[in-house]
Amino acid sequence: MVITIIEMLDQIKTGESKFLVEAQLQVLKMKKIWTPEGNLYVDLVLRDITGTYPHFRSKIEDDIELAKFKVGNVLQVRGEYNRDLDGVLITGTEKLEVYDLTKFVKIPEIDAKDLFSRIEKVIDEMENLWLKQLLEVIFRDEVVKNKFIDCPSAVKYHHAYLHGNLEHTVGMLMAFKNYYLDFYGKNGTKFDVDLVNAGIILQDIGKIYEYEINNGVPLYVKKYALIGHLVLGSELVAKKISAIPDFPEDLELKIKHIILSHHGKKEWGSPVEPGFPEAHVVHSLDLMDSRLRSL
């Protein structure tokens, strides 16, 4: 009989020393372990919508079997709980292709189409035709656009879910408009509004490479995580600008600076710190929105 995590935990609480486990579970964490004899095992944190259990272990015979345990995958798991081992030793797994994802992870209620339409509206209303053209060129790339809509904003700390970075971006745009422009900006603003809005939209564009989402679980893409989304975003913008003849060099430098400085401090991961008002605004909005969403 297939059981849930909460049912397994209830059975553990009864004091049984051993019992068989069969369940459909999602991989949340995976760590390779080598025994002194050279055998490879994986220690696993598995979950379903009822709970999480951090003490599963499975022996690995080859790379094909190892690939089944990618974080986010949903598995049919068979094994035995052993109180002496304080966990479940897995004896068999099957990677499932058909399942109801809501049985494993809470799906955020986000209207991605509506959120992206808000970004399109901001772009459409820009008076700076260079920035408008740059953003149109970037999002005309369907691969970039789709990844931008889907990618999480983090693996753990804030907006760490499907469409999370899209939500984070729109949250910053709305905060800038509602808090500053509609309130403090009634009598005019000293800021370059189009530059701030473009900076907000592009500051985390590199996350489309740094992160991926697998069945609702955010992951680092290892080869890009070594570089980081600030540098990746700056490189993407430079590539897209190279296809726009006569794009102003000073404007390119400002956009790149906003991307590279938006974490605010070098000890927070920025290779440079904000050097002009619009860069400070983008950093402040990023900090505010990310912290509010992580509470």
VEXNUZA-661768 format. One record per atom (N, C-alpha, C): x, y, z. Coordinates in steps of 0.1 Angstrom, whole numbers, plus 2048, in hexadecimal, padded with zeros to 3 digits. Layout:
XYZ
...
***
This chain:
8087F4800
800800800
80980D800
8068167F7
80D8227F6
80982B802
813831809
811839814
816847812
81285181A
81785E819
822860824
82986B823
83386E82E
82D86F83C
82287683D
81C87784A
817869850
813860847
80F85384B
81C84B850
82784D848
83384684C
83884B859
83785985C
83C85E868
833859874
826858872
81D85287C
82184487F
82583C875
82982F878
83682E87F
83F83787C
84C838884
84983B893
840844895
83D8488A3
83783C8AB
8318328A4
82C8278AC
83781E8B2
8448208AE
84F8198B3
85380C8AC
84D80A8A0
8507FE898
85F7FF894
8667F4895
8757F4892
8777F3883
86E7EC87C
8707EB86E
8627EA867
8617F085B
8547EE854
8577F2845
8507EC83C
8527EF82E
84B7FC82A
852803821
84D81081C
84B81080D
840814809
83E8167FA
8368247F9
83C82D7F1
83683A7F1
83A8417E4
83284B7E0
8368547D5
83B8617DB
8488647D8
84E86F7DF
8568787D5
8598847D9
86188D7D1
86E88F7D7
8798907CF
8868927D4
8888A17D7
88B8A47E4
88D8B27E8
89C8B57E9
8A48AB7EE
8B28AD7EF
8B989F7EC
8C58A07E7
8CC8947E4
8DB8967E6
8E288C7EE
8F088D7F1
8F68807EE
9018807E7
9098747E4
9118707F0
9128637F3
91985D7FE
9218517F9
92E8517FC
9368457F8
93A83E805
938831805
93C829810
94B826810
95282281B
96081E81A
963813810
95980B80C
95B801802
95A8067F4
9578137F3
9558197E5
9488187DF
93E8147E7
9308137E2
92A8217E3
9228247D8
91B8317D8
90D8307DD
9098397E6
8FB83A7EB
8F78497E9
8EA84B7EA
8E58597EB
8DC85A7F7
8DF8647FF
8D686880A
8CC872804
8BF870808
8B4877801
8AB87D80C
8A6889808
89B88F80F
88F88E805
885887809
879885800
86D88B807
86388F7FE
857895804
84B8927FB
840894801
8338967FA
82C8A2801
8208A47FD
8198B0802
8168AF811
8178A3817
8148A1825
8208A482E
82C8A3828
8388A5831
8458A282A
84F8A2831
85D8A082C
864896836
86C88D830
874884839
882884833
88C88683C
899889838
8A387C838
89E87083B
8A686583D
8A3859834
8A585C827
8A485181D
8B284F817
8B6842815
8C383F80E
8C1834804
8C88367F9
8C782C7EE
8D58297E8
8D781C7E5
8E48197DF
8E381C7D0
8EE8217CA
8EE8257BC
8F781B7B4
8F28157A9
8FA80C7A1
900813795
8F981D78F
8FF823783
8F9831782
8FE839778
8FA847776
8EB848772
8E683E76B
8D883E768
8CF83E774
8D383677E
8CB83578A
8CD842792
8D9848792
8DC854799
8D385F794
8D1860786
8C986A780
8BB86B785
8B6860789
8A885F78E
8A686879A
8B186A7A2
8B08727AE
8B28817AD
8B18867A1
8B289479F
8A889B7A8
8AC8A67AE
8A38AD7B7
8978B27AE
88B8AF7B4
87E8B37AD
8778A77A7
87F89C7A4
87989079E
86F88A7A7
8658847A2
85B87C7AA
85D86E7A8
85E8667B3
8628587B2
85784F7B9
8568437B4
84F8387BB
85B8327C3
8598327D0
86482D7D9
85F8217E1
8688177E2
86680B7EA
8728097F3
8708067FF
87B804809
8767FF816
880800820
87D7FB82D
882805837
878809840
87D81184B
883808856
88F80D85B
896805865
89A80F870
89480D87C
897816887
8A581788B
8AC80B88A
8BB80B88D
8C3814884
8BE815877
8C581D86D
8BF82C86D
8B582E875
8AE83B876
8AA840868
8A4837860
8A083C853
89B83184A
89983483D
89482A834
89E827829
8A181A828
8AB81581E
8A2811812
8A4818807
89D8167FB
8A180A7F4
8988027EF
89B7F57E8
8977F67D9
88F8007D6
88B8017C8
88480F7C5
8878147B9
8818217B6
87D8217A7
8738297A4
86F82B796
86C83A794
87284078A
86F84E788
86184F781
858856787
84B858782
84A863777
84286076D
84186A762
833870763
82986A769
81B86F76A
81886F778
81487B77D
81087D78B
80988A78D
80388C798
7FD89979C
8078A07A5
80D8AB79F
8178B27A6
8128B87B3
8058BB7B4
8008C17C0
8008B87CC
8038AB7CA
8058A17D5
8138A27DB
81C8AA7D5
8298AB7DA
82E8B97DD
8298C37D7
82D8D17D9
8228DA7D8
8228E57E0
8188EF7DF
81B8F87D3
8118F97CA
8139017BE
80F90F7C1
8179197C0
8139277C2
80992C7B8
7FF9337BD
7F59387B4
7F99467AE
8009447A3
80695079C
80195078E
7FB95C78A
7F795E77C
802963774
80B95B76F
81795F768
81496875C
809964755
80596C749
80297B74D
7FB97C758
7F898A75C
804991761
80D98A768
81999176D
822995761
82498D757
82C99174C
82699C744
81999C743
8129A773C
8159B5743
8179B5750
81A9C1757
8289C6753
8319BC752
83E9C074D
83E9C673F
8369BF736
8359C4729
82F9D2728
8269D5731
8209E3732
82A9ED736
8339EA740
83D9F3744
8479F5738
84A9EB731
8539EC725
84C9F571A
8409F2718
8389F970D
837A08710
837A0C71D
836A1A721
843A22722
84EA1B720
85BA21721
85DA2C716
863A3771B
866A42711
874A4170C
87DA3A713
88AA3870E
88AA2C704
88BA306F7
889A266ED
895A1C6EC
8A0A1F6F1
8ACA166F2
8A9A0B6FC
8A4A0F708
8A1A05712
8959FC70E
88BA03708
87F9FC703
8839F16F8
88C9F56EF
8909EC6E5
8989E06EB
8A19E36F4
8A99D96FB
8A09CE701
8969D3709
88D9CA70F
8849C2705
8809C86FB
8799C16F1
8819B76EA
88E9BA6E7
8979B06E1
8999A46EA
89B9A76F7
89D99C701
891992702
885998703
879990704
87398B6F7
87998F6EC
8759896DF
87B97B6DE
8869796E6
88C96C6E7
8839636EF
87C9596E9
8729516F0
8789496FB
8859446F9
88B93C703
88E94470F
89395070E
896959719
88895D720
87E960718
87196471D
86B959726
86B94D720
865942728
86C93F734
87A93F734
88193C740
87F94874A
87E954745
87C95F74E
86F95E756
86595974E
857958754
85794C75F
85F94275C
85E936764
868935770
87393C76F
87E939778
87B93E787
880937791
87F93B79E
8899477A1
88794E7AC
8909597AF
89B9557B8
89A9497BE
8A49437C7
8A19347C9
8AA92E7CF
8A89207D3
8A291E7E0
8A49287E9
8A09277F7
8999347FC
89F93F7FB
89C94A804
890952800
88D9557F3
88295D7EF
87D95A7E1
87095A7DF
86A9577D2
87094A7CC
8719407D5
8789337D0
86E9297CB
86792D7C0
85D9257BA
85B9297AC
8539217A5
850924797
84A932795
84F93978B
84C947789
850951794
85994C79D
85D9547A8
8649617A4
86D96079B
87496C797
86C97678F
862971788
85897A781
85098178B
84C97B796
8449817A0
84D98B7A7
85A9887AA
8639917B0
86599E7A8
86799C79B
8699A7792
85D9B1792
8519AB791
8459B3790
8439BA79E
8469B37A9
8459B97B6
84D9C57B7
85A9C57B2
8629D07B2
85D9DC7A9
8589D879D
8529E2794
8469E979B
83E9E27A2
8329E77A8
8369F07B4
8409EB7BC
8459F37C7
84AA017C2
852A017B8
858A0D7B2
84DA167AE
843A117A7
838A1A7A2
82FA1E7AE
82AA157B6
821A197C0
827A217CC
833A1D7D0
839A237DB
840A307D8
848A307CD
84FA3C7CA
848A457BF
845A407B4
840A487A9
833A4E7AD
829A467B2
81CA4B7B5
81BA537C2
825A527CA
825A597D7
82FA647D7
83CA607D7
846A6A7D8
849A727CB
845A6B7C0
848A717B3
83DA7A7AD
834A7F7B6
828A877B1
82DA947AB
838A997B0
83DAA67AC
84AAA57A3
84BA9979D
856A96794
860A8D79B
869A87794
873A7E799
881A81794
88BA8079C
899A82798
89EA75791
897A6A792
89BA5D78D
898A5C77E
8A0A55777
89DA50769
894A4476B
887A46769
87DA3C76C
87EA30763
881A32756
883A2774D
88FA1F750
89AA26755
8A6A1E758
8A3A16765
89CA1B76E
898A1377A
890A07776
886A0976E
87D9FE76A
8849F4762
88D9F8759
8959EF751
89E9E775A
8A49EE764
8AD9E876E
8A69DD776
89A9E077A
8929D7782
88F9CA77A
88B9CC76D
8889C0765
8949B8762
8A09BE760
8AC9B775C
8B59B3768
8B39B8774
8BD9B577E
8BF9A6781
8B499F780
8B5990783
8B3988776
8B598D76A
8B398675E
8BD97A75D
8C997B764
8D2970764
8CD96376B
8C3965773
8BD95977A
8B794F771
8B4953765
8AE94975B
8B993F758
8C694275A
8D0938758
8D4931765
8D5939770
8DA93477D
8D192A784
8C392C781
8BA923788
8B191B77E
8AC910782
8A290977B
897904785
88C90077F
8818FB788
87E8ED783
87E8E378C
87A8D5789
86E8D1792
8638D078C
8578CC793
8548D57A0
8568E279E
8548EB7A9
85F8EC7B3
86A8E57B1
8768E67BA
8818EF7B3
8858FA7B8
88F9027B2
89D8FC7B4
8A58FD7AA
8B38F77AA
8BD9017A4
8C98FF7A8
8D49067A1
8D88FE795
8DB90578A
8E28FF77F
8F1901781
8F78F6784
9058F6789
90F8FE781
90F8FC774
91990376C
91791276C
90A91776D
90892576E
90992B77C
906922786
906927794
91592B797
91E925790
92C929793
93093778F
92793C786
92994A781
920954788
91395078A
90A959791
902961788
8F596578D
8EC96B784
8EF97A781
8F7980789
8FB98E786
90398F77A
90E987779
91798676E
90F981761
907976763
900970758
8F697A752
8F098275B
8E698C756
8ED99774E
8F999C753
9009A674C
9059A173F
90999473E
90E98F731
90298D727
8F698A72C
8EB989723
8E799671D
8E79A0726
8E49AE721
8EE9B3717
8FB9B071A
9059B4710
9039AD703
8FF9A1703
8FD9996F6
8F299F6EF
8E79A26F6
8DB9A86EF
8DD9B66EA
8E59BE6F1
8E89CB6ED
8F19CB6E0
8FA9C16DF
9029C06D3
8FA9BF6C6
8EE9BB6C7
8E59B96BB
8DD9C66B8
8DF9D06C1
8D89DD6BF
8E29E86BA
8E29EC6AE
8EC9F56A9
8EBA036B0
8F7A086B4
8F8A156B9
8F2A176C7
8F0A0B6CE
8EBA0C6DC
8F5A156E4
8F0A1F6EC
8F9A286F3
902A206FD
90FA236FD
918A1C706
915A1F714
912A2C717
910A30725
904A2972B
8F9A27722
8EDA20727
8F0A12729
8F8A0C721
8FC9FE723
9039FC730
90CA05733
914A0473F
90BA0674B
901A0F74B
8F8A10756
8EFA04758
8EA9FE74E
8E29F2750
8EB9E6755
8F79E5750
9009DA755
9039DD764
9059EA767
9099ED775
8FD9EA77F
8F19ED77B
8E59EA783
8E59DB786
8E79D377B
8E69C477D
8F19C0786
8FD9C5784
9099C078C
9099C579A
9019D079D
9029D67AA
8F59D47B2
8EB9CD7AD
8DE9CD7B3
8DE9C67C1
8E89BE7C4
8E89B87D2
8ED9C27DC
8F29CD7D8
8F59D87E1
9039D97E7
9089CE7EB
9159CE7F1
91E9C27EC
92B9C57EC
9349BA7E7
9339AE7F0
9319AF7FD
92F9A4806
92299C804
9199A37FC
90C99C7F9
90C9977EB
9189977E4
9199907D7
91A99A7CB
9199A77CE
91B9B07C2
9299B37C0
92E9B17B3
93C9B57B0
93E9C47B1
9349CC7AF
9359DA7B1
9289DF7BA
92A9EA7C0
91E9F07C8
9179FB7C0
90B9FD7C3
903A077BB
90AA157BA
90BA1A7AE
913A267AC
90CA327A8
8FEA317A6
8F6A3C7A2
8E8A3A7A7
8E0A447A8
8D3A437AF
8CAA377AA
8C9A3579D
8C0A2B797
8C5A1D79C
8D2A1B79D
8D7A0E7A2
8D4A0C7B0
8D4A177B8
8D1A167C6
8C2A127C8
8B9A187BF
8ABA157C0
8A8A077BD
8AFA017B2
8AC9F37AF
8B19EA7BA
8BD9ED7C0
8C19E57CB
8B89E57D6
8B39F17DA
8AA9F37E5
89D9EB7E3
8979EC7D7
88B9E57D4
88D9D67D4
8989D17CF
89B9C37CF
89C9BE7DE
8A39C57E6
8A59C17F4
8979C17FB
88F9CB7F9
8829CC7FF
8799C17FB
8779BF7EE
86E9B57E9
8729A67ED
87F9A47EC
8849967EF
8839937FE
88599D807
88499B815
87599A819
86C9A2814
85E9A1817
859993813
85D98E808
858981803
85E97580B
869977812
87096C819
86B96B827
86297582C
85E974839
85396983B
***
